[in-house]
């Protein structure tokens, strides 16, 4: 496992070039391979002896203490509809950071890391339905590999719902008047159905219009269609984009918009389960206006409010980056 994780630090520069590092693994009782983005992974360890506590959620098989932190261990095979993992003592834990918290995912084996273009990562097949746990698929060695929608799994374990009064401190009378007069539209791009619905729910509770896209390429196509009808900033006030998406990632979407004269006015917020200083530097490199780690509805609403106010004053996203937003 040490050799696998050593390569992570050597390959971090692929982010921002529409490339990703895919960690392949297998689950107990399931023949196919699965993958997650390496940039979410902190380390991979043989599964230690777990402490079982009362009233744990059924997919959480126990807790462990790693590097001064107590972490819940989630049986991924069981969570996605398979059988409970047997031979836990021979399994491994992928310790990863999602949505501001650390989780351990139990897997039967970890194989290798592949450096791939996002355009080789495709959306789930049409007709696969909403009950699957895929955000995307890709073909490796002639075999279909599912990239798991970990955010959906985590949401089933601990739902993160947005209530109307959560946003009361953001949606004041002055902003309400601005929204009523302008009728702003926000485009939201995210490949996770759960994350997409969470963001859209928060945006709708601010009385804003929402347009959905399921990856960066679809978002770009939608924005081009808007721009063909007139100035983009008169039709779409703001874009909220995930970073990790099939076909075109959020960094590439943002940098592509900045290079297109008809789209460079876009005000872009990158919204991702990836966090840390590295991502903050990538925001500036890609030309985004803001960066919000997932998922805090109040923080997101504040960032949206800021962007709506700035663009209502006639300022474009590109100009705000060049001259500073404050």
Protein Blocks (a to p, Z undefined) as FASTA:
>chain_A
ZZmmmmmmmmmmmgoplpacddddddehiabdcdddfklpmbdcddddddddehiafklg
bdcdeehiacddddfklmnopacdehkllmccddddeehiacddddfbdfbdcdddfklp
ccddehkajmbccfbdcdeehiacddddfklmmmmmmccdddfklmmmmmcfklmmmmmm
nopacddddfbfklmmmmmmmmmmnopacdddfbfklmmmmmmmmmmnocfklmbmbdcd
dfbdghiafklmmmmmmmpmklmmpccddddfbecjklmmmmmmnopabdcddddfklmm
mmmmmmmmmmmnopafklmmmnopZZ
